[in-house]
Amino acid sequence: MTRGRILLVDGHSMIFQWADLAARHGRNTAAARGELVRMLTGLQDFSDWTVAVVFDGKGAKASSEGSEGGVAVFYSASGQSADSVIERLAAKYSRTHEVTVATEDSLERTTVEAFGCLTIGAARLR
């Protein structure tokens, strides 16, 4: 039986590791997020991964913006980190899917690896 493949992306972790997106973020946060989603859409279109990206949010509760170009976009609630959303998704989907988490956060890597997920860094994702 083949398990589906999911890529969970720590959005701001990737943005701040890629010079072009970090510079854009300094001028326009929404534009940097949009560019990352556009790049991830291309990856999803040409791979067997289902891609979701998680950003730190400011709302009262965690939210999903639905999908942009087929990529699921999530925002954490105020007082909650994107890491906690990624960890919850990793725990949920690692039972039935092959899950890879893209992050530069070493504690996050350790946590999701405990759920059986694979991890990659910004350079590998790029």
Accessible surface in RSA format (square Angstrom, percent):
REM  Atomic radii and reference values for relative SASA: ProtOr
REM  Chains: A
REM  Algorithm: Lee & Richards
REM  Probe-radius: 1.40
REM  Slices: 20
REM RES _ NUM      All-atoms   Total-Side   Main-Chain    Non-polar    All polar
REM                ABS   REL    ABS   REL    ABS   REL    ABS   REL    ABS   REL
RES MET A   1   223.79 115.9 137.15  90.8  86.63 206.3 115.05  97.8 108.74 144.1
RES THR A   2   131.00  93.2 102.25 103.7  28.75  68.5  71.31  95.8  59.69  90.2
RES ARG A   3   107.31  45.1  94.18  48.0  13.12  31.2  40.68  55.6  66.63  40.4
RES GLY A   4    38.43  47.4   0.00   N/A  38.43  47.4  30.49  83.7   7.94  17.8
RES ARG A   5    73.84  31.0  69.19  35.3   4.65  11.1  19.18  26.2  54.66  33.1
RES ILE A   6    18.76  10.7  18.76  14.0   0.00   0.0  18.76  13.5   0.00   0.0
RES LEU A   7     0.00   0.0   0.00   0.0   0.00   0.0   0.00   0.0   0.00   0.0
RES LEU A   8     3.02   1.7   3.02   2.2   0.00   0.0   3.02   2.1   0.00   0.0
RES VAL A   9     0.00   0.0   0.00   0.0   0.00   0.0   0.00   0.0   0.00   0.0
RES ASP A  10    10.39   7.3  10.39  10.3   0.00   0.0   0.00   0.0  10.39  10.4
RES GLY A  11     0.00   0.0   0.00   N/A   0.00   0.0   0.00   0.0   0.00   0.0
RES HIS A  12    24.36  13.3  24.00  16.7   0.36   0.9  19.93  20.5   4.43   5.2
RES SER A  13    21.30  18.0   8.42  11.2  12.88  29.7  17.67  37.6   3.63   5.1
RES MET A  14     0.00   0.0   0.00   0.0   0.00   0.0   0.00   0.0   0.00   0.0
RES ILE A  15     0.00   0.0   0.00   0.0   0.00   0.0   0.00   0.0   0.00   0.0
RES PHE A  16   111.45  55.8  89.68  55.5  21.77  56.7  89.68  54.4  21.77  62.3
RES GLN A  17    99.40  55.6  71.36  52.1  28.05  66.8   3.81   8.1  95.60  72.5
RES TRP A  18    16.98   6.8  13.50   6.5   3.48   8.2  16.93   9.0   0.05   0.1
RES ALA A  19    87.22  80.2  69.14 106.7  18.08  41.1  76.82 108.2  10.41  27.6
RES ASP A  20    76.20  53.4  59.54  59.3  16.67  39.4  47.63 112.1  28.57  28.5
RES LEU A  21     2.04   1.1   2.04   1.5   0.00   0.0   2.04   1.4   0.00   0.0
RES ALA A  22    32.72  30.1  24.26  37.4   8.46  19.2  24.59  34.6   8.13  21.5
RES ALA A  23    55.55  51.1  40.37  62.3  15.18  34.5  52.08  73.3   3.48   9.2
RES ARG A  24    85.78  36.0  85.78  43.7   0.00   0.0   6.34   8.7  79.44  48.1
RES HIS A  25    38.13  20.8  32.95  22.9   5.18  13.3  23.76  24.5  14.38  16.7
RES GLY A  26    70.03  86.4   0.00   N/A  70.03  86.4  35.61  97.7  34.43  77.1
RES ARG A  27   181.05  76.0 142.70  72.7  38.35  91.3  80.91 110.6 100.14  60.7
RES ASN A  28    77.23  53.3  70.00  67.6   7.23  17.4  19.23  46.3  58.00  56.1
RES THR A  29    53.79  38.3  48.44  49.1   5.34  12.7  27.42  36.8  26.37  39.9
RES ALA A  30    74.33  68.3  62.39  96.3  11.94  27.2  65.09  91.7   9.25  24.5
RES ALA A  31    37.43  34.4  23.76  36.7  13.67  31.1  35.22  49.6   2.21   5.8
RES ALA A  32     0.00   0.0   0.00   0.0   0.00   0.0   0.00   0.0   0.00   0.0
RES ARG A  33    50.64  21.3  50.54  25.8   0.09   0.2   8.02  11.0  42.62  25.8
RES GLY A  34    33.63  41.5   0.00   N/A  33.63  41.5  27.44  75.3   6.19  13.9
RES GLU A  35    37.12  21.3  33.43  25.3   3.69   8.8   7.06  13.7  30.06  24.5
RES LEU A  36     0.00   0.0   0.00   0.0   0.00   0.0   0.00   0.0   0.00   0.0
RES VAL A  37     6.96   4.6   6.96   6.3   0.00   0.0   6.96   6.0   0.00   0.0
RES ARG A  38   146.31  61.4 139.04  70.9   7.26  17.3  71.70  98.0  74.60  45.2
RES MET A  39    50.01  25.9  36.29  24.0  13.73  32.7  41.34  35.1   8.67  11.5
RES LEU A  40     3.79   2.1   3.79   2.7   0.00   0.0   3.79   2.7   0.00   0.0
RES THR A  41    24.78  17.6  24.78  25.1   0.00   0.0  23.01  30.9   1.77   2.7
RES GLY A  42    29.74  36.7   0.00   N/A  29.74  36.7  28.07  77.0   1.66   3.7
RES LEU A  43    53.87  30.0  45.84  32.8   8.03  20.2  51.69  36.3   2.18   5.9
RES GLN A  44    32.14  18.0  25.87  18.9   6.27  14.9  12.35  26.3  19.79  15.0
RES ASP A  45    92.70  64.9  59.47  59.2  33.23  78.6  19.10  45.0  73.60  73.4
RES PHE A  46   183.13  91.6 147.09  91.1  36.04  93.8 154.72  93.8  28.42  81.3
RES SER A  47    46.06  38.9  15.29  20.4  30.77  70.9  28.50  60.7  17.56  24.6
RES ASP A  48    97.90  68.6  72.93  72.6  24.97  59.0  49.10 115.5  48.81  48.7
RES TRP A  49    38.76  15.6  33.38  16.2   5.38  12.6  33.80  18.0   4.96   8.0
RES THR A  50    84.46  60.1  83.62  84.8   0.84   2.0  49.81  66.9  34.65  52.4
RES VAL A  51     0.42   0.3   0.00   0.0   0.42   1.0   0.00   0.0   0.42   1.2
RES ALA A  52     9.18   8.4   9.18  14.2   0.00   0.0   9.18  12.9   0.00   0.0
RES VAL A  53     0.00   0.0   0.00   0.0   0.00   0.0   0.00   0.0   0.00   0.0
RES VAL A  54     0.03   0.0   0.00   0.0   0.03   0.1   0.00   0.0   0.03   0.1
RES PHE A  55     0.44   0.2   0.36   0.2   0.09   0.2   0.44   0.3   0.00   0.0
RES ASP A  56    64.33  45.1  61.04  60.8   3.29   7.8  26.30  61.9  38.02  37.9
RES GLY A  57    16.68  20.6   0.00   N/A  16.68  20.6   4.56  12.5  12.12  27.1
RES LYS A  58   192.38  93.9 164.53 101.0  27.85  66.3 111.95 100.8  80.43  85.7
RES GLY A  59    37.42  46.1   0.00   N/A  37.42  46.1  32.27  88.6   5.14  11.5
RES ALA A  60   107.82  99.1  66.02 101.9  41.80  95.1  74.13 104.4  33.69  89.2
RES LYS A  61   159.20  77.7 152.81  93.8   6.39  15.2  98.35  88.5  60.84  64.8
RES ALA A  62    39.20  36.0  22.27  34.4  16.93  38.5  22.55  31.8  16.65  44.1
RES SER A  63    54.09  45.7  43.80  58.5  10.29  23.7  39.27  83.6  14.82  20.8
RES SER A  64    65.68  55.5  35.96  48.0  29.72  68.5  26.81  57.1  38.87  54.5
RES GLU A  65   104.96  60.3  73.40  55.5  31.56  75.2  19.00  36.7  85.96  70.2
RES GLY A  66    37.95  46.8   0.00   N/A  37.95  46.8  36.73 100.8   1.22   2.7
RES SER A  67    71.54  60.5  42.87  57.2  28.68  66.1  13.73  29.2  57.82  81.0
RES GLU A  68    69.77  40.1  63.27  47.9   6.50  15.5  36.75  71.1  33.02  27.0
RES GLY A  69    57.60  71.0   0.00   N/A  57.60  71.0  35.60  97.7  22.00  49.3
RES GLY A  70    44.52  54.9   0.00   N/A  44.52  54.9  25.51  70.0  19.01  42.6
RES VAL A  71     0.00   0.0   0.00   0.0   0.00   0.0   0.00   0.0   0.00   0.0
RES ALA A  72    29.47  27.1  29.24  45.1   0.23   0.5  29.24  41.2   0.23   0.6
RES VAL A  73     0.52   0.3   0.52   0.5   0.00   0.0   0.52   0.5   0.00   0.0
RES PHE A  74    48.85  24.4  48.85  30.3   0.00   0.0  48.85  29.6   0.00   0.0
RES TYR A  75    35.92  16.8  35.38  20.1   0.54   1.4  20.12  15.1  15.80  19.5
RES SER A  76     1.14   1.0   0.00   0.0   1.14   2.6   0.00   0.0   1.14   1.6
RES ALA A  77    13.12  12.1  13.02  20.1   0.10   0.2  13.02  18.3   0.10   0.3
RES SER A  78    71.33  60.3  50.43  67.3  20.89  48.1  15.66  33.4  55.66  78.0
RES GLY A  79    92.69 114.3   0.00   N/A  92.69 114.3  46.06 126.4  46.64 104.4
RES GLN A  80    56.67  31.7  41.67  30.5  15.00  35.7  24.36  51.8  32.31  24.5
RES SER A  81    53.24  45.0  44.44  59.3   8.80  20.3  38.38  81.7  14.85  20.8
RES ALA A  82     2.89   2.7   2.64   4.1   0.25   0.6   2.64   3.7   0.25   0.7
RES ASP A  83    35.56  24.9  35.41  35.2   0.15   0.3   7.35  17.3  28.21  28.1
RES SER A  84    41.48  35.0  35.85  47.8   5.62  13.0  36.82  78.4   4.66   6.5
RES VAL A  85     2.15   1.4   2.15   1.9   0.00   0.0   2.15   1.9   0.00   0.0
RES ILE A  86     0.00   0.0   0.00   0.0   0.00   0.0   0.00   0.0   0.00   0.0
RES GLU A  87    45.08  25.9  44.37  33.6   0.71   1.7   8.27  16.0  36.81  30.1
RES ARG A  88   126.75  53.2 119.40  60.9   7.35  17.5  72.33  98.9  54.42  33.0
RES LEU A  89    20.05  11.2  19.92  14.3   0.12   0.3  20.05  14.1   0.00   0.0
RES ALA A  90     0.00   0.0   0.00   0.0   0.00   0.0   0.00   0.0   0.00   0.0
RES ALA A  91    23.93  22.0  21.47  33.1   2.46   5.6  22.08  31.1   1.85   4.9
RES LYS A  92   122.15  59.6 112.85  69.2   9.30  22.1  68.02  61.2  54.13  57.7
RES TYR A  93    67.33  31.4  67.33  38.3   0.00   0.0  35.31  26.5  32.02  39.5
RES SER A  94    17.01  14.4   7.01   9.4  10.00  23.0   2.52   5.4  14.49  20.3
RES ARG A  95   186.62  78.4 155.62  79.3  31.00  73.8  64.36  88.0 122.26  74.1
RES THR A  96    82.03  58.3  70.82  71.8  11.21  26.7  70.13  94.2  11.91  18.0
RES HIS A  97    51.75  28.3  51.37  35.7   0.38   1.0  22.71  23.4  29.04  33.8
RES GLU A  98    58.90  33.8  58.07  43.9   0.82   2.0  14.94  28.9  43.95  35.9
RES VAL A  99     3.09   2.0   0.00   0.0   3.09   7.4   0.00   0.0   3.09   8.4
RES THR A 100     3.68   2.6   3.68   3.7   0.00   0.0   2.38   3.2   1.30   2.0
RES VAL A 101     0.00   0.0   0.00   0.0   0.00   0.0   0.00   0.0   0.00   0.0
RES ALA A 102     0.00   0.0   0.00   0.0   0.00   0.0   0.00   0.0   0.00   0.0
RES THR A 103     0.00   0.0   0.00   0.0   0.00   0.0   0.00   0.0   0.00   0.0
RES GLU A 104    73.42  42.1  50.58  38.3  22.84  54.4  12.26  23.7  61.16  49.9
RES ASP A 105    49.91  35.0  40.20  40.0   9.71  23.0  19.78  46.6  30.13  30.1
RES SER A 106    85.08  71.9  79.72 106.4   5.36  12.3  45.96  97.9  39.12  54.8
RES LEU A 107   133.18  74.2 129.18  92.4   4.00  10.0 132.69  93.2   0.49   1.3
RES GLU A 108     1.76   1.0   0.40   0.3   1.36   3.2   1.02   2.0   0.74   0.6
RES ARG A 109    65.36  27.4  65.36  33.3   0.00   0.0  20.49  28.0  44.87  27.2
RES THR A 110    88.03  62.6  84.91  86.1   3.12   7.4  59.93  80.5  28.09  42.5
RES THR A 111    39.26  27.9  34.16  34.6   5.10  12.1  25.95  34.9  13.31  20.1
RES VAL A 112     0.00   0.0   0.00   0.0   0.00   0.0   0.00   0.0   0.00   0.0
RES GLU A 113    87.58  50.3  72.72  55.0  14.86  35.4  24.33  47.1  63.25  51.6
RES ALA A 114    89.42  82.2  45.57  70.3  43.84  99.7  58.44  82.3  30.98  82.1
RES PHE A 115    82.45  41.2  61.69  38.2  20.75  54.0  68.94  41.8  13.51  38.7
RES GLY A 116    61.66  76.0   0.00   N/A  61.66  76.0  34.04  93.4  27.62  61.9
RES CYS A 117     6.50   4.9   0.00   0.0   6.50  15.3   0.22   0.6   6.28   6.8
RES LEU A 118   100.29  55.9  97.81  70.0   2.48   6.2 100.29  70.4   0.00   0.0
RES THR A 119    26.85  19.1   4.92   5.0  21.94  52.3   0.00   0.0  26.85  40.6
RES ILE A 120    21.90  12.5  17.76  13.2   4.14  10.0  21.90  15.8   0.00   0.0
RES GLY A 121    12.46  15.4   0.00   N/A  12.46  15.4   7.68  21.1   4.78  10.7
RES ALA A 122     3.87   3.6   3.87   6.0   0.00   0.0   3.87   5.4   0.00   0.0
RES ALA A 123    94.33  86.7  69.25 106.9  25.08  57.1  76.95 108.4  17.38  46.1
RES ARG A 124   188.85  79.3 160.37  81.7  28.48  67.8  50.88  69.5 137.97  83.6
RES LEU A 125    20.26  11.3   2.96   2.1  17.30  43.5   4.50   3.2  15.76  42.4
RES ARG A 126   133.63  56.1  79.74  40.6  53.89 128.3  48.88  66.8  84.75  51.4
END  Absolute sums over single chains surface
CHAIN  1 A     6656.2       4989.8       1666.4       3680.1       2976.1
END  Absolute sums over all chains
TOTAL          6656.2       4989.8       1666.4       3680.1       2976.1
